[in-house]
Structures are given as C-alpha cells and as structure tokens.
Amino acid sequence: MSNERVVPTVAARPSSDRYKSFLQSIDDDEPITQPQNMDRVFKRMLTQRSVSNVMSTWTNRFVAPQMEASFQTWSVAYYSTTARSVMGAVTLFHALITAVDFSFSYDRHLTSTAAYFAAYGRTEIAQWAYLAVIAPFVVLTPAHVVSPLWATYMRQWKWVVAVGMVLLCTGLMVRTGCIYQVTLLEYESTYSAGTGSILAITATLPAVQQMNITTALGNIDLTMLATLGGYGSLVVAGDTILIFVTQMVVSTTHCDLVHTGVAWCALIVALIGNIAYWNVVPHSEAYVFFFVSGVLCFIITRELDLCHRTNFLHYYNAEKSAEVLREKLDEALELIIFDGCKDEEKHAVATTIEKNAELCVKLEPYRIPLENLKLQRVIGKGAFGEVILAEFCGTAVVMKRMHRHRINAAAVKEFTDEILLMCQLRHPNVVQFIGASWNTYSNIGFVLEYVGQGDLYVVIHDKRIPKSWTDPFHRIAVDSARGICYLHSKTIIHRDLKSSNILISPTYTAKICDLGMSKSMEELKANEKQVGTPLWTAPEVVTGGHFSLKSDVYAFGIILTELVTRKVPYAEMTKTKSAYKIMLEVAASGLRPALPAWLPQELRHLILTCLDESPDKRPSMLQVLDALQTNAMYQLHGRELWSKASGLVHEKAHMTTRFSLQMVKMVQMQSDLEKHTKPQAMDSDSDDDVHDIAAGDGIDSGHGLVGNAFMSSEMKVIETAIVEEW
C-alpha cells in the first residue's frame, strides 16, 4: 500500500473563506516572517544534545550502523562531486609535472624518448597505476552508468580517493628514488673520470707531490660523500612533502578520519621501504617534519570530519522533525478542507443507515463504538482507506477505515452491503469479521481479525526463511482452497483473488481476506462490472467481464504458480510490458505463466486445468481441494512406506522372498485403508529428506483425481526404489 497522504485541492471540496489564506502560497516579494522571540531559537541551539553519545570518540563514526550507512549515502550526494573535481585537478597537475620533467630530461642530453624511458622506465608504471582506481570516478558520473557494481563503487568513493592518492604518492616516491640513483651514478662517473685523469698526471710527478695530491683527493672524496648524503636527506624531505600533500588532498575531498589515518599508515610503510631500498640515511629533522605534519593532518581531518558529521546529524534531525510537522500540517489542512463537507458526510451516513430502520436492526448487533477500540498505529494505506492496528477487549484487531474524502451515499451503501455479507461468513480459512464502526462521520470502517505474519505475497518473496512446496506452501494452498470452497458454497465470488489478499498466520494458516469486491451470484447478474487485479484476472473477464465461480478457480491457479515458482506471475515479461498488455496476450493468444521443470506431472496437470481458457473445462474448487488433499495423503503414505522399507534394509533383511512378501503386505494394507478413509490434508510440519510418491493422474473429466490405478504403480515404485537401495 502507498504511504502517500492525498490531500485534495481547495477546489475539490468547499471550505470556509477564513481558511483559504492558509492554503495560498506566499508571494515571492513578501518578506519571510521572523519569529517574535529570536532568543528562544538560540537557546534551543545551545541546548541541543551533544553528539558525543552518538559518535565514536576516536574514529568519529556513528555508533548506530544504520546512521553510519545513511551518512555515507548522504556523502555520495553532497561531497562526491567536489572530490571528483579535486581528483581531476590532481590528475591534470600530475600530467603537467610529468611533461615538464620530460622536457628537462630531454635537455640533459637524453636525445630521444627511448633514452628517456631507458633511464626512468621503471617509475612510469608505478606513478600512473593510480589511474586504474581513480579514472572511473573522475570521468564517469552516475548519469552515465547504471549498474549495481557502479553503485557499489560510488558508495566506496572515499576509499577510492584514499587508495588512489596512496598509489600516486608511492609511485612518485619510487620515481624520486630512481632519479636520486641516476643522478648519483652520473656524479660518480664524472668524478671518477676527473680523478682518473688527475692520477694519470700525478704519476709523472715526484713522490712527495704525489702524496700531497693523493691526500687532497681523499679530502675531496669525503666532501663528495657528505654532499651526496645531504642530497639523500633532500630525497627523504621530498617524500615527506609528498605525504603531507597526499594527506591534505584526502582531507580536502571530505574523506573520513579513518581513510586519512589508513592512508598515512600506508605511506609510512612506503617511505620506510623507499629509504631501505635506496640505502638513504636522512637527517633527524626529516623524521620530525614527517611526524609533525602527520599529527597536524590528523587534527585537521578529525575536526573536518566531526564538522561534516555534525552537520549531517543536525540536518537529519531537522528533516525528521520537518516530516512530522508536514504530516501534522497535512492532517490540519485535511480538517480545514473538509470543514465544509461535514454536513454532506453526516447526511450520507444518516440517509443510508440511520434512517433505514430495517437496516439499522440488521447492523446493530455488529456495531462497535469507536471508544471501545484502542487505536495503536497505521500499518497500511491504500486508495480507499487505511488499515489501523487496534485492540478490542484485550485482543489485537485491525480496523479498515475509509478515507473521509471517499465517504458519500454510494460508498456508505457498499459499506453496509459488505457488513451484511461478511457477518454471514464463519470459517477458519476466511478472515473473521468482528464488527464495524460508524459512530462518527470520520470513523467508518470494519473491525477484522488480526493476522500477524502478513500476506502470502510477502511470505512467498521473503527469502530469509527456507520454504518449499512440501512445507509450508502446500498447506497454504490447501487452506486457501478450503476458504474459497466455503465462499463458493455460499454462492459468493471473490472477484479479486491474489496472493496479497491471502493472509498468513504465524503458524502458516491461510485466510482469505479483502472481500470488498465479493458478490453473490444474484448481485452479479443484476449489476456486473469489470473489477479485479491484472495478472490474476481470468481471460473471460478481460474480454467480456463475465464473472463466475470458475473465475476464482483461474485466479487460484495463478496463485499456485506463485507458490511453486516463488515469482510474480509473468515475471520475465513484467519488466518490458505493462500488466494490461500482458493480460491482452493472456486473453488473445493463451499466454500462461511458465512452470518449473521439476514440477510433478499431477500438480502440473492441476495447475494447467485451473488455467484453462474455457471456464467449463476448469475444475471446481472442491475438485481442486480434493486433488491437493489427495496429493498430500499420497506424499504422507509414501513417507511412511519408505520409512518402513528403510528400517527393514537397516535391519539387514537379506532374505529376498521374506522382504518382498512384507512389502506386498504393507502396500495391500495401505490400499485397504484408503478404501475406507477419506484423504485429509497433510498436517505434519516436517520435510524429511525422503522420496515423495506422486499422486494420481490429475483431473479426469471433472471427476477429481483418479486414484484407482495408483496403488499398483505405487508398489512397483516402492519395490524398485528398495532394490536400488539394497
């Protein structure tokens, strides 16, 4: 049911002139009215609840998982665009830096691109690896791609940014180390060539001069080593600056404190690996700068993250309060709009019920004053009314209350007709009618039995609890067939049978509900109109609108297809075609829901006969019920026989003649028992892993299941199965 509140416009209902100003929109030129007591506004702001009890102290994450998930979804909508722009700018800046570096390298006598990549090729893959993570986030937008994987990728965009920046920073640190190594080799070769020429000249000089020159070259070597060591410290300082910039970018993109902390730890590992690989000994100032910058980024990110989450929390609470105010405003506007039509509603109730003495006498035993009902909450809404959970005499009930704007003489007439219809019905598989209330013009509704599990549609599609045809769908089908048989015995046609109009109790007992469109055969002959729900409507109703008891049989056949497939009827077509187009194909070309291949032949035959195009060829609901009950009895007897046979095998009954005689005797006893016993529905809740024995050959010319030939074939099946097991 829809939860949308429908408030009619001013023109739809008359309203007093003194209320019309509430419904008029505010002029754009008119200034917004300020509250008279502004000090109260600031007092409430200062006394708001602290966020410390809803967030973690260290990570700033919300304690409630649902709140954290809502914040991350909100972040996708509000912050992902900014993050996409920042990462696009980072990528562009990186490309420009690489281009400038290439031009400088070319000027340093690297005379070709091949020479450039020969010197720096190892770093190219590392520094561009982040594009594999970032490129989809930067280039694509939610409007470009519609995919579950893309939705998951976007929900994790903060991790995408953090991982991408870590990869970029690591690649640049590796590139810095390679440049350091190449520069070192260049200096070493130049220095070696110079010292070699000096030593060659020195060899021609006297020994004293050679000693002086050698001492001078040794001092130069020490100076060179100190210089190169200082250059290594510059490399570490550059890496530290890269880490600081990476942390700032991650913080700027509105990532959480967790993402920034993980990125910082990953970059520590990358820096240590870079230092160890290139054997660089940095100065202590580099470590100080690294840790100070990390702590500063941690503090900044923590405060930014806290600010973002606080804004979200206030925005979330404000929206919840605003929604409550909107609902109250809708109710107030509804009262204002309907203020002028109270007399009309009172007149409709009085004319139809109170002034009809004979009708009042019939309805008075079922009248329940509203004050005797303890209304709790609305559990469903629809176009015609709302379903309210209530308590009556200590028992949970539901009240189906009619919408006020639908109350007129015709609606009240249908209301009284439904009371007269439902008060005649008493069956365990039909929702019990308790009474009705019409003590005021705004509280006209039925009081019905409360069935807590929900409707069959919800039970079928709820995959959290394992279910099968054996348990509980077969019992549900039998219960539903019993309820429909009871209605048909009263010559009542439901006219809107579907899975959502069958309620399921916590013990999986099925109850037929929503008899608002149910009519007797005499009423349908006098005034018939096409009603019902597409996909469950019989072909003859689609073409001519002629209802009969067999129309309910067709709808029940559709329900059986839902039970065996656990899918919506025509599920493969509903995504591309409307329900009305599908129903046209059902009526014109004989389209029917697909049945699974594992379906037993008897059950398949039963469903297909229920869905026959000709109403005359469909079985009655009593025949359908007998077929379902007989199928259940055969399944139950098959379990018992197989259990006994398994016991004999377990006891090592190795004598074939004795074994066969016992089996034949058991089957004969079972056959004699069935001649004097009417088949009953299977009451067992168990679903043991045993072989079920199929039942009958289906419906034969409208006379129910043919079971006479079953026992002979049953004995063969049992013996064959036992021989194979033996």
Summary of the structure (lengths in Angstrom):
residues: 726
radius of gyration: 41.0
end to end distance: 56.2
largest distance: 144.5
contacts: 2033
relative contact order: 0.05
helix: 63%
strand: 8%
